[in-house]
Structures are given as structure tokens and as C-alpha cells.
Amino acid sequence: MKKIFFLTILLVESSVCFGQIRFHHLINKNTITSYGFDLVSGGSSVDLCVTRKGIVSVSGGKINVDIWRILDQTTCPNGIDRSTAIGSGLQIVDRRNTYGQPTRVLVLPFSAINLGVNTLPFRIRQKVTVDETGATIPATGTSAFQLAFNVGYTYGFSQITTRAITNWSATIGGYFGPSTADLKKETVKHPSLWTTNQTNATLTYGFNLILARNNFGLVFAYGFEKALGMNKEEWVYNGKPYFGFGINTNFLR
């Protein structure tokens, strides 16, 4: 049942989670031409003079470029600067001229601030000591419900062709959210006095790294948990660090 529950959470997450703030590619004319492409506007080649922030997208076999608002005073003769009129469209064009030539792939870096949720159902707990006897509980793997809000900074690169874009990225950030803890003889400080098992809510928080390809990411975390409610102080893992692993199913939307 727990596996089904975790899968349900992941499916819900895929429909509601990650959004991006200040997402942009770094667009440089020299980089574009080095991969065998050209930057054009209205069918004519144009320059940028400096690296610009913008968003690159693919639609209908065309690579479109949307440059952010230009605030600096840099002038770019026969190119793109703050005085350039919008309307003719800005595109990246593959220079190949026959179908016998291989499809070219353009690689552009990007970054973004990510806000969203993740799941960390699998955790590795460190070795702990039971107060009553001095016995130790060895390091062990556990599973529990967890749904956390996270915020982080994303670095990555896009592989772009006239057909599609593939994004590869790494996100570093922090997270916090609710989870659960099972209090039973095997996980309490005074097992000889424990008579009834219970499940407590916990608050979990820490740092995570997300490695992603398009909409699928692996989450690696280092975090802590604080138990809430009755007998919370009895839980042997209360406030102890753990390593967590999870799956993010909605990255780079």
C-alpha cells in the first residue's frame, strides 16, 4: 500500500509542481555559428554584439528566440540592441543545405530559479543509541510519506535541433515539508515501556540536489526530521540527519 501511495503522490506532483522564475538561455552569436547555425531576423543574418539573455523554443521546425528586454546602452550596428524594432522575428537557422548532411545540434547554457515540491520516500538513517540499554540501532534504510516545498537555483544546458529541445540540468537548493514517523519498540528510546505503536507527523527539512533530463529528475537530499505530537521525544531519529532519495517528475516545465 505504501508503494501505491508514493506513486500516487508522484503523479499528483507531476501535475502541480515546478515553476520557474527568471529562466533564460545565454545566447551568443559566436556560440551559435560555431555549431553550424546562424542567427537571422527577417531572413537576414544579424549580430548580438554581446551575450544576451532570452528563451529559445522550437515550433514547426523552426528555432525561435525571444530576447529579454535590453536595458544597457550597447549599440550593435546591423544587429540587435535596445533600439531594434520588434516584428520581423528572431530565429536560429541550421546552415545545412541538403538532406544528406547530418542534423546539427546547438548547445546553449541556461539557468533559472525553481520553486516547487518534491518527494523523498526513501531514506538512509545513521546509527543511533537506545537510551534505556545503551544498545545501538545500526544504519538502516526506511520509507515514509514526504511531500516538501523546495526552492533552488538551476544550471543546465539545452541540446537544440530544428525538431526538439533536450534539457539537462542540476538544481541545488533547500526543502521543508511534512512527513511521518513510526514509533514502535524498534524505534523508541525506552522499548521496554512501549506498549502501543503509533504514527506521528514530522517536519522534515534540509538540502537537496536534483539531476534532471527534461521532465524526469533524481533527487538526492541531506536532511533532518523533527517529530510532532505525543511521545515525540521517544523517537530515536528525532533531529537526526538522514540521506534521502526520490524522483521528481515535473522539471523544466
KAWOJO-V773537 format. One record per residue. N is the residue number from 1. RES is the residue in three letters. PHI is phi in whole degrees, 0 to 359 (999 if undefined). Layout:
n:N res:RES phi:PHI
n:N res:RES phi:PHI
//
This chain:
n:1 res:MET phi:999
n:2 res:LYS phi:298
n:3 res:LYS phi:297
n:4 res:ILE phi:296
n:5 res:PHE phi:296
n:6 res:PHE phi:298
n:7 res:LEU phi:297
n:8 res:THR phi:299
n:9 res:ILE phi:299
n:10 res:LEU phi:296
n:11 res:LEU phi:293
n:12 res:VAL phi:296
n:13 res:GLU phi:300
n:14 res:SER phi:297
n:15 res:SER phi:262
n:16 res:VAL phi:234
n:17 res:CYS phi:273
n:18 res:PHE phi:308
n:19 res:GLY phi:234
n:20 res:GLN phi:237
n:21 res:ILE phi:243
n:22 res:ARG phi:61
n:23 res:PHE phi:293
n:24 res:HIS phi:200
n:25 res:HIS phi:269
n:26 res:LEU phi:262
n:27 res:ILE phi:253
n:28 res:ASN phi:230
n:29 res:LYS phi:300
n:30 res:ASN phi:297
n:31 res:THR phi:297
n:32 res:ILE phi:300
n:33 res:THR phi:290
n:34 res:SER phi:294
n:35 res:TYR phi:265
n:36 res:GLY phi:86
n:37 res:PHE phi:243
n:38 res:ASP phi:221
n:39 res:LEU phi:263
n:40 res:VAL phi:231
n:41 res:SER phi:220
n:42 res:GLY phi:62
n:43 res:GLY phi:87
n:44 res:SER phi:248
n:45 res:SER phi:293
n:46 res:VAL phi:228
n:47 res:ASP phi:247
n:48 res:LEU phi:245
n:49 res:CYS phi:69
n:50 res:VAL phi:225
n:51 res:THR phi:293
n:52 res:ARG phi:242
n:53 res:LYS phi:269
n:54 res:GLY phi:188
n:55 res:ILE phi:240
n:56 res:VAL phi:258
n:57 res:SER phi:222
n:58 res:VAL phi:241
n:59 res:SER phi:208
n:60 res:GLY phi:59
n:61 res:GLY phi:77
n:62 res:LYS phi:241
n:63 res:ILE phi:262
n:64 res:ASN phi:262
n:65 res:VAL phi:235
n:66 res:ASP phi:243
n:67 res:ILE phi:281
n:68 res:TRP phi:297
n:69 res:ARG phi:305
n:70 res:ILE phi:267
n:71 res:LEU phi:255
n:72 res:ASP phi:282
n:73 res:GLN phi:263
n:74 res:THR phi:299
n:75 res:THR phi:260
n:76 res:CYS phi:227
n:77 res:PRO phi:304
n:78 res:ASN phi:57
n:79 res:GLY phi:221
n:80 res:ILE phi:253
n:81 res:ASP phi:216
n:82 res:ARG phi:294
n:83 res:SER phi:268
n:84 res:THR phi:291
n:85 res:ALA phi:289
n:86 res:ILE phi:265
n:87 res:GLY phi:154
n:88 res:SER phi:273
n:89 res:GLY phi:82
n:90 res:LEU phi:241
n:91 res:GLN phi:223
n:92 res:ILE phi:252
n:93 res:VAL phi:245
n:94 res:ASP phi:287
n:95 res:ARG phi:282
n:96 res:ARG phi:299
n:97 res:ASN phi:240
n:98 res:THR phi:224
n:99 res:TYR phi:289
n:100 res:GLY phi:281
n:101 res:GLN phi:277
n:102 res:PRO phi:292
n:103 res:THR phi:293
n:104 res:ARG phi:274
n:105 res:VAL phi:237
n:106 res:LEU phi:263
n:107 res:VAL phi:244
n:108 res:LEU phi:233
n:109 res:PRO phi:284
n:110 res:PHE phi:214
n:111 res:SER phi:211
n:112 res:ALA phi:192
n:113 res:ILE phi:262
n:114 res:ASN phi:252
n:115 res:LEU phi:238
n:116 res:GLY phi:179
n:117 res:VAL phi:231
n:118 res:ASN phi:219
n:119 res:THR phi:235
n:120 res:LEU phi:227
n:121 res:PRO phi:287
n:122 res:PHE phi:246
n:123 res:ARG phi:222
n:124 res:ILE phi:251
n:125 res:ARG phi:266
n:126 res:GLN phi:283
n:127 res:LYS phi:294
n:128 res:VAL phi:229
n:129 res:THR phi:254
n:130 res:VAL phi:277
n:131 res:ASP phi:302
n:132 res:GLU phi:295
n:133 res:THR phi:247
n:134 res:GLY phi:81
n:135 res:ALA phi:291
n:136 res:THR phi:246
n:137 res:ILE phi:259
n:138 res:PRO phi:294
n:139 res:ALA phi:304
n:140 res:THR phi:212
n:141 res:GLY phi:264
n:142 res:THR phi:227
n:143 res:SER phi:227
n:144 res:ALA phi:197
n:145 res:PHE phi:298
n:146 res:GLN phi:201
n:147 res:LEU phi:224
n:148 res:ALA phi:232
n:149 res:PHE phi:277
n:150 res:ASN phi:224
n:151 res:VAL phi:221
n:152 res:GLY phi:198
n:153 res:TYR phi:253
n:154 res:THR phi:252
n:155 res:TYR phi:239
n:156 res:GLY phi:188
n:157 res:PHE phi:216
n:158 res:SER phi:250
n:159 res:GLN phi:262
n:160 res:ILE phi:240
n:161 res:THR phi:233
n:162 res:THR phi:287
n:163 res:ARG phi:257
n:164 res:ALA phi:195
n:165 res:ILE phi:237
n:166 res:THR phi:246
n:167 res:ASN phi:255
n:168 res:TRP phi:239
n:169 res:SER phi:206
n:170 res:ALA phi:228
n:171 res:THR phi:241
n:172 res:ILE phi:245
n:173 res:GLY phi:188
n:174 res:GLY phi:237
n:175 res:TYR phi:211
n:176 res:PHE phi:202
n:177 res:GLY phi:173
n:178 res:PRO phi:276
n:179 res:SER phi:208
n:180 res:THR phi:225
n:181 res:ALA phi:226
n:182 res:ASP phi:268
n:183 res:LEU phi:263
n:184 res:LYS phi:211
n:185 res:LYS phi:305
n:186 res:GLU phi:283
n:187 res:THR phi:229
n:188 res:VAL phi:241
n:189 res:LYS phi:284
n:190 res:HIS phi:233
n:191 res:PRO phi:299
n:192 res:SER phi:291
n:193 res:LEU phi:262
n:194 res:TRP phi:272
n:195 res:THR phi:242
n:196 res:THR phi:230
n:197 res:ASN phi:288
n:198 res:GLN phi:209
n:199 res:THR phi:243
n:200 res:ASN phi:253
n:201 res:ALA phi:285
n:202 res:THR phi:224
n:203 res:LEU phi:250
n:204 res:THR phi:245
n:205 res:TYR phi:203
n:206 res:GLY phi:164
n:207 res:PHE phi:243
n:208 res:ASN phi:221
n:209 res:LEU phi:237
n:210 res:ILE phi:242
n:211 res:LEU phi:253
n:212 res:ALA phi:224
n:213 res:ARG phi:236
n:214 res:ASN phi:53
n:215 res:ASN phi:265
n:216 res:PHE phi:234
n:217 res:GLY phi:226
n:218 res:LEU phi:256
n:219 res:VAL phi:251
n:220 res:PHE phi:238
n:221 res:ALA phi:225
n:222 res:TYR phi:234
n:223 res:GLY phi:216
n:224 res:PHE phi:224
n:225 res:GLU phi:225
n:226 res:LYS phi:241
n:227 res:ALA phi:285
n:228 res:LEU phi:238
n:229 res:GLY phi:90
n:230 res:MET phi:297
n:231 res:ASN phi:64
n:232 res:LYS phi:300
n:233 res:GLU phi:289
n:234 res:GLU phi:281
n:235 res:TRP phi:290
n:236 res:VAL phi:292
n:237 res:TYR phi:264
n:238 res:ASN phi:297
n:239 res:GLY phi:77
n:240 res:LYS phi:272
n:241 res:PRO phi:285
n:242 res:TYR phi:214
n:243 res:PHE phi:255
n:244 res:GLY phi:240
n:245 res:PHE phi:224
n:246 res:GLY phi:202
n:247 res:ILE phi:233
n:248 res:ASN phi:251
n:249 res:THR phi:251
n:250 res:ASN phi:216
n:251 res:PHE phi:247
n:252 res:LEU phi:61
n:253 res:ARG phi:289
//
